[in-house]
Each structure stands twice: as C-alpha cells, then as structure tokens.
Amino acid sequence: MPLDFRSAIRSEARQAPESGIVGVFNYGRHREGLIPLWVGEGDLPTPDFICAAADRSLKAGETFYTYQRGIPDLRAALARYHARHYGIADDPERFFVVGSGMQAIQIAVAMVAGHGDEVIVPTPAWPNSAAAVEVHGAKAVDVVMTLGNDGWTLDLERLEAAVTPRTRALFINSPSNPTGWTASLADLTAILALARRHGLWIVSDEVYGRFVYDGAVRAPSFHDVAAPEDRILYVNTFSKNWAMTGWRIGWIEADPSLGQVIENLVQYSTSGVPTFVQRAAVVALDEGEDFVARQIARADLGRRTVVDGLGGTGRVRFARPTGAFYLYLAVDGEPDDQALAYRLVDEVAVGLAPGRAFGAGGEGYLRLCFARSPDAIAEATERLVRWLRKAG
C-alpha cells in the first residue's frame, strides 16, 4: 500500500487548494484545434528588443548573485515609470524587485498577516490571492461583489461589516481578474477611508492598471488618493504589459522604511531575481510603451468581438469589462460552470475557466481571456455563438 505523509505536514500546506483552472486546462491542453482562453496571458511572445537585453547580459557574464532589492538600474527604471504614469516622486528606494507578481503577493501578505489574522478579499477574485493568505495561516474573508445594471460593484457597507478585531488588511485588485471591475476614484477614496478608520493595511494589486478601455489612459490608483502615511503595499508584475509571463519577475512598491524587511524576505525565499532577467525588465520599462499600446489595442479588439458576439445571442449574462482582459460570463440554463467548461472543451473546442475557481460569487460563471489574436478570438466567438444558439 502506498505511503501517505499528508497528515504529518503542516495543515496550511496540506489544505492549500488545487487550482480549479488547471483541472480544465490539463483536460483539454492536447485537444487538436482547441482555442485556449482559460489562462491569464496573451499569445504574443516577449518582443525581441526585451529578449536582446537579457542576451547581452548573459554574454557579459552577469550570471552571479545580485542585489536582493533589485539592481539599481531596474529600481531607477521603476521609479521613472511610476513618475511618468502615476505622477509620484521619482524615488527608487520605494521599489523592490521580486520573482513574479505571485511572490510580490506572498511577501506582502507575510508582512501584514499570520496565524489568527484575517484579510478581506472581494470576490470573485483570482484564487491565488486568498490562497496566499491562507498558506500563511491567516483567514481570507470573502466579500462577494454583485452584478447589476451598473456592472460589478463592491458594496462598501458590506466591506466594512466584514471588518473584525482580527482583520489586518484589505486585498484590492483593480482592474479585477476575473470580473473586469475597475474601482473609481470615489471607490478608492472610500476604501482608503475605511482602512484608515480601522488601522488596516491595503495590498493593492494593480497588475492590470494599464489595461483599460473606452478612452481611459490608465485605471484609477491608490496613488491618486493616498497620503504618505497610508499603509499600502503595491504589488505588480512584468507579465501582462510586456508579455513576460514566463520570465517570473515583478515588484513591490512600499515605503522605504520597509526596505530591509522586504530584502530579508527575498533573501530567505529566492535570494533575488537573476540579473539578466532584470536587464530585460529595464528595457521593457524604458522602451516598451509602443508594445504596451499594441497589447491594449489588441485586447480591446478582442473585448469588442466577444461582447458583441456573445451579447447578441440573448443567452449570456455579463458586465462589459472596463479593465483587465477577461469576460466573466454566465450562460442561462447552465448553472454548473465546471461541467460546462468541460463540455465546451469537448463540444466546441474552446477552453474557458470555470467561475467557481474564483471563489464566492463565482459559481455559474466562466472566465474568457480575450487577450489573444483577433483571428483566434473571432473563431472562438463564432464557435460559442453557434453552440449557444443550437443548445438554446
């Protein structure tokens, strides 16, 4: 009989949830002709000008241990980028390079919450956010958002009602994965006021801050409303804007007084991000605006294609996303989102993520990533429309 050591390890590790997205992904990944819209990335490879910077670094022999906080050139580039786009002071000491947006979240959560603590997470939400909270021994507290005539909304009274003496932080992802909800300045001001009243940290996930539509330049940010004394940790990644999902590099923005703490947590996890990866990131920030604009325009075309196509069937409910690059949709008469995701792999050859993977309030929905080639999105939409009309 095979051995089973699960009962002998820490409960937080043993109870870490399986990804509801990966199950469908593994089921359909080898289907011939399948259009994969289930994961959160586009289909463009990292552009050559970014890859060339990594190649130059490797050829120069930059393959040794490096700065735990990030090489000075990259921290300076991050400061310039934020000064350009968010109007904040050009201060490299606020920026810390980490091995992915996921590590940024892990470190931020480890700094503010642990055993017996609670972190409030508006849902539906990217499942890794709540999982990061719980593997550190804290409790992720769901506050379910609602879909109505004005799209997805976060009830601020419900948010405040979830605060208890154990609450340490609010985890705010805007624009949101998976709903596309984008907090307004009024929303952010109210959330910040709540955090101030209760002495809470805010972990602000602004990964999709550049992916906004309908004439917007960027999403509203806590940068627009915060004061220096506010307790905010910003987490971000190079994955989305610059098509660098496989590079595993992100950043944390925080008050410089936290620098040694963040450095220590990097040291005891990854000991830093490879220099050649950081050289590529510098070039992405300084020379990548045209590519970012191309990515956003491409996603917007995909957004309009799926919204117009699926909306015309009369069988699909969704809010037109104002940010990120996902359509979060429910099909009338199909309450079992997981079973439906598997059926669509078999019957339509389109891969979507089941909504229940995104926590409370996600049941009955599917997530579709529209940051793909126009041809792929058009074909996937056509397949889904034909299926919806036939099944209806």
GUMARTI-157361 format. One line per field, with one value per residue (C-alpha): z, x, y; residue in one letter. Coordinates in steps of 0.001 Angstrom, whole numbers, always signed. Layout:
<sites>
up	Z | ...
east	X | ...
north	Y | ...
aa	A | ...
</sites>
This chain:
<sites>
up	+0 | -935 | +1847 | +2621 | +4568 | +4200 | +7804 | +9013 | +7320 | +8316 | +7799 | +5860 | +3274 | +3222 | +2758 | +11 | -2616 | -6014 | -8879 | -10464 | -13628 | -14004 | -13978 | -17130 | -18648 | -18203 | -19538 | -22786 | -23350 | -26053 | -27926 | -31578 | -32788 | -29313 | -28736 | -25193 | -23478 | -19921 | -18595 | -17926 | -20692 | -24310 | -27194 | -28158 | -27215 | -25420 | -28058 | -29424 | -28014 | -24482 | -25109 | -26633 | -23368 | -21492 | -24155 | -23844 | -20086 | -20356 | -22855 | -20482 | -17800 | -15479 | -14007 | -10353 | -7177 | -7238 | -5195 | -3087 | -3619 | -7350 | -9411 | -9110 | -12816 | -12561 | -9361 | -11037 | -14141 | -11974 | -10273 | -13642 | -14923 | -11920 | -12090 | -15740 | -15312 | -11732 | -11035 | -7915 | -6842 | -8692 | -5747 | -6461 | -2747 | -2916 | -5338 | -4692 | -7399 | -6748 | -8617 | -10048 | -9119 | -7133 | -4973 | -4515 | -3110 | -928 | +587 | +1058 | +2843 | +5001 | +6127 | +7359 | +8343 | +10026 | +12355 | +13763 | +11458 | +8691 | +5270 | +3408 | -268 | -2535 | -4706 | -7370 | -7307 | -8669 | -6436 | -5692 | -3628 | -993 | -1149 | -381 | +2723 | +3940 | +3392 | +5813 | +8428 | +8164 | +7046 | +3758 | +4314 | +1195 | +462 | -2557 | -5257 | -7163 | -10843 | -11707 | -14262 | -13431 | -13826 | -10963 | -7802 | -4398 | -1578 | +762 | +3666 | +3264 | +3065 | +6360 | +8001 | +7329 | +9463 | +12832 | +15560 | +13711 | +10363 | +9334 | +5654 | +2596 | -646 | -3540 | -7171 | -9640 | -12544 | -11435 | -12528 | -13381 | -13485 | -15167 | -12340 | -12171 | -8978 | -9445 | -7591 | -5321 | -4616 | -3796 | -1592 | +359 | +700 | +1901 | +4443 | +5739 | +6077 | +7956 | +10358 | +11285 | +11047 | +8204 | +5542 | +1879 | -501 | -3863 | -6864 | -9885 | -12345 | -14964 | -14354 | -17956 | -19491 | -19567 | -22381 | -23602 | -23756 | -20378 | -20180 | -17009 | -14204 | -11080 | -8471 | -4748 | -5865 | -6793 | -3327 | -760 | +1652 | +2643 | +5998 | +4494 | +4924 | +1330 | -324 | -4119 | -5956 | -9675 | -12415 | -15813 | -17040 | -18572 | -20010 | -21684 | -22420 | -19887 | -18043 | -18256 | -17022 | -13423 | -12378 | -10531 | -7973 | -4688 | -4052 | -396 | +1948 | +2082 | +5829 | +4924 | +2678 | +4995 | +5828 | +2155 | +1422 | +4188 | +2875 | -624 | +793 | +2592 | -377 | -3726 | -2886 | -5704 | -9366 | -11996 | -13313 | -16960 | -16309 | -14618 | -17573 | -19824 | -17432 | -17586 | -21370 | -21105 | -18888 | -20820 | -24397 | -24245 | -24497 | -28138 | -27340 | -24356 | -26549 | -29120 | -26441 | -25125 | -28611 | -29409 | -26174 | -26826 | -30228 | -28574 | -25934 | -28505 | -30515 | -27604 | -26091 | -29372 | -30448 | -27203 | -26199 | -29410 | -28509 | -25675 | -23585 | -21883 | -18891 | -18221 | -17471 | -20254 | -18739 | -18322 | -17353 | -17408 | -20313 | -19255 | -19900 | -16909 | -18251 | -17205 | -19635 | -18971 | -18089 | -17304 | -13538 | -13279 | -14513 | -14054 | -16042 | -18689 | -19031 | -19716 | -22173 | -24115 | -24472 | -25905 | -27920 | -29075 | -28687 | -26719 | -23315 | -20625 | -16878 | -14501 | -12372 | -9096 | -9198 | -8368 | -5023 | -3528 | -6047 | -8965 | -9208 | -12523 | -14399 | -16851 | -17461 | -21017 | -21726 | -24797 | -24975 | -27994 | -31743 | -33497 | -35636 | -32627 | -30720 | -33764 | -34329 | -30639 | -30531 | -33649 | -32190 | -28914 | -30655 | -32825 | -29756 | -27750 | -30495 | -31094 | -27381 | -26760
east	+0 | +1487 | +2647 | +726 | +2585 | -49 | -1225 | +2319 | +2798 | +1507 | -2225 | -1706 | +361 | -1895 | -5020 | -3658 | -6417 | -5967 | -6480 | -9893 | -8406 | -5604 | -8010 | -9802 | -6509 | -4988 | -8140 | -8077 | -4490 | -3776 | -7083 | -6386 | -7736 | -8718 | -8600 | -7250 | -8801 | -8596 | -5343 | -4375 | -1941 | -1907 | -382 | +2323 | +5860 | +8116 | +9331 | +12854 | +14117 | +13437 | +14939 | +18044 | +18770 | +18784 | +21023 | +23520 | +23584 | +24217 | +27010 | +28526 | +28691 | +26031 | +25147 | +26107 | +24232 | +22953 | +21173 | +18342 | +16260 | +16913 | +19719 | +19934 | +19215 | +15884 | +14791 | +15548 | +13591 | +10610 | +10733 | +10787 | +7902 | +5726 | +6630 | +5505 | +2268 | +1203 | +2702 | +4547 | +8029 | +10904 | +12249 | +13997 | +14045 | +10313 | +10733 | +11766 | +12244 | +10843 | +10449 | +6946 | +3718 | +2847 | +5945 | +5071 | +1695 | +3280 | +5740 | +3123 | +775 | +3591 | +4342 | +841 | -976 | -365 | -1969 | -5261 | -5420 | -7910 | -7544 | -10636 | -10742 | -13580 | -14713 | -14906 | -11118 | -8004 | -7768 | -4065 | -4802 | -6863 | -4574 | -1558 | -3346 | -4260 | -907 | +487 | -2018 | -4381 | -8003 | -9221 | -12644 | -14800 | -16904 | -18993 | -19413 | -22683 | -23537 | -26273 | -27236 | -24101 | -21827 | -19911 | -19978 | -18336 | -20765 | -18716 | -21109 | -20717 | -16954 | -16881 | -19240 | -16665 | -14042 | -13424 | -10804 | -8739 | -8745 | -5292 | -5630 | -7808 | -6709 | -7893 | -7382 | -8416 | -8882 | -10122 | -9321 | -11807 | -14695 | -13081 | -14415 | -12387 | -12581 | -13427 | -11617 | -14667 | -14400 | -10705 | -11238 | -13932 | -11850 | -8884 | -11060 | -12287 | -8703 | -7745 | -10681 | -9733 | -5952 | -5760 | -3173 | -4157 | -2494 | -3149 | -2860 | -2653 | -1360 | -3963 | -3729 | -2750 | -5414 | -8323 | -10673 | -13248 | -10745 | -9057 | -5254 | -4836 | -7039 | -7566 | -4984 | -4471 | -1552 | -4189 | -5743 | -3190 | -1086 | +2485 | +1323 | -1184 | -403 | -338 | +1722 | +1516 | +2152 | +2771 | +4397 | +6041 | +3943 | +943 | +2105 | +5219 | +4255 | +6763 | +4711 | +7479 | +10233 | +8927 | +9687 | +7564 | +7875 | +6624 | +6227 | +6356 | +7620 | +11452 | +11308 | +10220 | +13205 | +15215 | +12144 | +11399 | +15058 | +15132 | +12029 | +13521 | +16788 | +15054 | +12935 | +14699 | +17816 | +16979 | +15993 | +18634 | +20466 | +19852 | +16095 | +16311 | +18241 | +15377 | +12910 | +14771 | +14413 | +10741 | +10042 | +12130 | +11437 | +8241 | +5447 | +4673 | +4392 | +2119 | -117 | -250 | -1216 | -4012 | -5392 | -5338 | -7142 | -9727 | -10476 | -10893 | -13143 | -15441 | -15571 | -16672 | -19023 | -20819 | -20883 | -21947 | -24206 | -26158 | -27243 | -29521 | -28320 | -25289 | -25137 | -22079 | -20854 | -18938 | -15434 | -13836 | -10445 | -8201 | -8643 | -11353 | -15043 | -16784 | -19971 | -22879 | -24914 | -28650 | -29753 | -26219 | -25652 | -22798 | -19847 | -17293 | -19294 | -19941 | -16235 | -15510 | -18401 | -17118 | -13749 | -15446 | -18242 | -16799 | -13013 | -12815 | -11131 | -12671 | -12008 | -14824 | -16091 | -16132 | -12326 | -12573 | -14245 | -17574 | -19912 | -18181 | -20443 | -22251 | -19760 | -16953 | -13851 | -12745 | -9378 | -9683 | -6010 | -5411 | -5026 | -8048 | -8455 | -8458 | -10955 | -13229 | -13162 | -13749 | -16645 | -18186 | -17925 | -19505 | -22311 | -23175 | -23229 | -25356 | -27935 | -28048 | -28223 | -30844
north	+0 | +3407 | +5675 | +8863 | +11544 | +14258 | +14012 | +14669 | +18052 | +21489 | +21924 | +25181 | +23308 | +20258 | +22366 | +24605 | +24390 | +22827 | +25231 | +24903 | +26378 | +23836 | +20887 | +22026 | +23158 | +19696 | +18044 | +19969 | +21017 | +18405 | +18697 | +19296 | +22615 | +23817 | +27589 | +28108 | +31111 | +29774 | +31256 | +34848 | +35572 | +36605 | +34705 | +37189 | +36148 | +38587 | +41086 | +40809 | +44096 | +42850 | +39409 | +41023 | +42835 | +39518 | +38008 | +40877 | +40424 | +36690 | +37240 | +39784 | +37115 | +38562 | +35189 | +35722 | +36610 | +40147 | +42812 | +41392 | +44542 | +44574 | +46036 | +49835 | +50322 | +48495 | +50211 | +53547 | +52497 | +51512 | +54906 | +56685 | +54554 | +55407 | +59077 | +59126 | +57204 | +57921 | +61323 | +60221 | +61277 | +59633 | +57604 | +54275 | +53470 | +52709 | +49794 | +46198 | +43573 | +40097 | +36823 | +37366 | +39111 | +35985 | +36373 | +40032 | +38946 | +36263 | +38738 | +41456 | +39043 | +37676 | +41231 | +42019 | +38817 | +35482 | +32938 | +34179 | +37195 | +37943 | +39557 | +40717 | +39754 | +40976 | +38075 | +36718 | +37051 | +35421 | +32331 | +32775 | +35883 | +34088 | +31052 | +33243 | +34484 | +31030 | +29318 | +31896 | +30752 | +33727 | +33587 | +35057 | +36629 | +36862 | +39927 | +38988 | +41608 | +41863 | +42053 | +44528 | +47161 | +49136 | +46123 | +44550 | +46637 | +46393 | +47170 | +49348 | +48810 | +45051 | +45541 | +47433 | +44956 | +42227 | +44000 | +42335 | +42809 | +40192 | +41999 | +43175 | +44044 | +44549 | +42906 | +45086 | +44028 | +46710 | +46300 | +42928 | +39422 | +37916 | +40404 | +43405 | +45627 | +48830 | +50866 | +54533 | +57289 | +57501 | +53762 | +54028 | +57064 | +55235 | +52062 | +54092 | +55911 | +52542 | +51300 | +54460 | +54137 | +50592 | +50848 | +48332 | +47674 | +47699 | +45268 | +46886 | +44578 | +46894 | +44299 | +45299 | +49039 | +49781 | +47519 | +49953 | +50895 | +53415 | +56264 | +55781 | +56049 | +54007 | +52812 | +54929 | +54008 | +54395 | +56565 | +59145 | +59363 | +58150 | +60184 | +59242 | +57888 | +55425 | +51731 | +50497 | +47769 | +47799 | +44518 | +44250 | +42197 | +42442 | +39510 | +41253 | +44582 | +43239 | +39602 | +38271 | +35642 | +33048 | +35364 | +35425 | +38970 | +41506 | +44252 | +45622 | +49320 | +50298 | +52967 | +52874 | +52189 | +48638 | +48040 | +45825 | +43729 | +43126 | +42422 | +39824 | +38080 | +37970 | +36626 | +33773 | +32731 | +33221 | +35279 | +37643 | +37791 | +36908 | +39962 | +39088 | +38994 | +42384 | +43855 | +42796 | +44433 | +47754 | +47799 | +46832 | +49844 | +52337 | +51246 | +49215 | +51797 | +51059 | +47367 | +48031 | +50187 | +47384 | +44873 | +47090 | +47807 | +44099 | +43242 | +45932 | +44429 | +41037 | +42572 | +44128 | +40904 | +38701 | +41284 | +41932 | +38294 | +36649 | +39511 | +39068 | +35549 | +36640 | +33676 | +35151 | +37493 | +39623 | +43122 | +44826 | +44860 | +48286 | +46883 | +43778 | +41341 | +38924 | +38444 | +36878 | +35366 | +33183 | +31079 | +30943 | +27437 | +26232 | +26588 | +24061 | +26104 | +23326 | +20789 | +23421 | +24220 | +20539 | +20329 | +23321 | +21630 | +18539 | +20126 | +23468 | +23112 | +26353 | +26392 | +28614 | +28696 | +27658 | +30525 | +28609 | +28692 | +32404 | +31984 | +33000 | +34576 | +32912 | +29891 | +29654 | +31851 | +31215 | +33345 | +34020 | +35665 | +37894 | +38973 | +36770 | +37172 | +38738 | +35617 | +33288 | +35426 | +35727 | +31963 | +31172 | +33619 | +32110 | +28598 | +29668 | +31585 | +28580 | +26319 | +28741 | +29064 | +25331 | +24459 | +27118
aa	M | P | L | D | F | R | S | A | I | R | S | E | A | R | Q | A | P | E | S | G | I | V | G | V | F | N | Y | G | R | H | R | E | G | L | I | P | L | W | V | G | E | G | D | L | P | T | P | D | F | I | C | A | A | A | D | R | S | L | K | A | G | E | T | F | Y | T | Y | Q | R | G | I | P | D | L | R | A | A | L | A | R | Y | H | A | R | H | Y | G | I | A | D | D | P | E | R | F | F | V | V | G | S | G | M | Q | A | I | Q | I | A | V | A | M | V | A | G | H | G | D | E | V | I | V | P | T | P | A | W | P | N | S | A | A | A | V | E | V | H | G | A | K | A | V | D | V | V | M | T | L | G | N | D | G | W | T | L | D | L | E | R | L | E | A | A | V | T | P | R | T | R | A | L | F | I | N | S | P | S | N | P | T | G | W | T | A | S | L | A | D | L | T | A | I | L | A | L | A | R | R | H | G | L | W | I | V | S | D | E | V | Y | G | R | F | V | Y | D | G | A | V | R | A | P | S | F | H | D | V | A | A | P | E | D | R | I | L | Y | V | N | T | F | S | K | N | W | A | M | T | G | W | R | I | G | W | I | E | A | D | P | S | L | G | Q | V | I | E | N | L | V | Q | Y | S | T | S | G | V | P | T | F | V | Q | R | A | A | V | V | A | L | D | E | G | E | D | F | V | A | R | Q | I | A | R | A | D | L | G | R | R | T | V | V | D | G | L | G | G | T | G | R | V | R | F | A | R | P | T | G | A | F | Y | L | Y | L | A | V | D | G | E | P | D | D | Q | A | L | A | Y | R | L | V | D | E | V | A | V | G | L | A | P | G | R | A | F | G | A | G | G | E | G | Y | L | R | L | C | F | A | R | S | P | D | A | I | A | E | A | T | E | R | L | V | R | W | L | R | K | A | G
</sites>
